[in-house]
Amino acid sequence: NAGVTQTPKFRVLKTGQSMTLLCAQDMNHEYMYWYRQDPGMGLRLIHYSVGEGTTAKGEVPDGYNVSRLKKQNFLLGLESAAPSQTSVYFCASSPLRTGENTEAFFGQGTRLTVV
Amino acid sequence: AQSVSQHNHHVILSEAASLELGCNYSYGGTVNLFWYVQYPGQHLQLLLKYFSGDPLVKGIKGFEAEFIKSKFSFNLRKPSVQWSDTAEYFCAVNEKTGRRALTFGSGTRLQVQP
């Protein structure tokens, strides 16, 4: 049972380059999220999705785009990377139902450095 | 908008000392509350959660947390810490309905000295 898998785990980009981070979950969860983690700031929500074909902005969406073409996958794109996007990126997923057991499950993270 | 405050940014304890990490949230509706732990170089793992019922919840590895609704608080406690508890701890909340995304506090780095 893989849970939430992120690809790649590490990446170094030059300023202006583009890349896509892939998140895949095998728990049939409706909700998926992308966060970035920076020292002293906790995790901040970039974008999220409440189902296949839907996306919405979080607190820090600028410079990122996302797509949810398949229920199990949530892609995060950086069109023109900037040093300010150096961070650790976490993907998470959670089920649709309300009440108990609606916790989010996190991937292992992607450490991105933009030089 | 929700917000979560963790007032202790860095805590240093000796083994066997007791731990209490503060967490306060700001939100007008009903929320679910969580504590996550991140060991060095690893991803976030759920420590414990509160959805409803008994406000004192027990989690893994001897941790517990108490939800005090009147104080909008969800403090994490452990009677006796171990060196292996060295990690960063995050408090988080989400809405019971509506947007499910977690809002995190800034984290507390716990360093336990042997």
Interface residues (C-beta under 8 A of the other chain):
Chain A: Y31 Y33 Y35 G40 M41 G42 L43 R44 L45 Y48 V50 G58 F90 A92 S94 T98 G99 E100 T102 E103 A104 F106 G107 Q108 G109
Chain B: V4 Q6 H9 N32 F34 Y36 Q42 H43 L44 Q45 L46 K49 F51 F90 A92 N94 K96 T97 R99 R100 A101 L102 T103 F104 G105 S106 G107
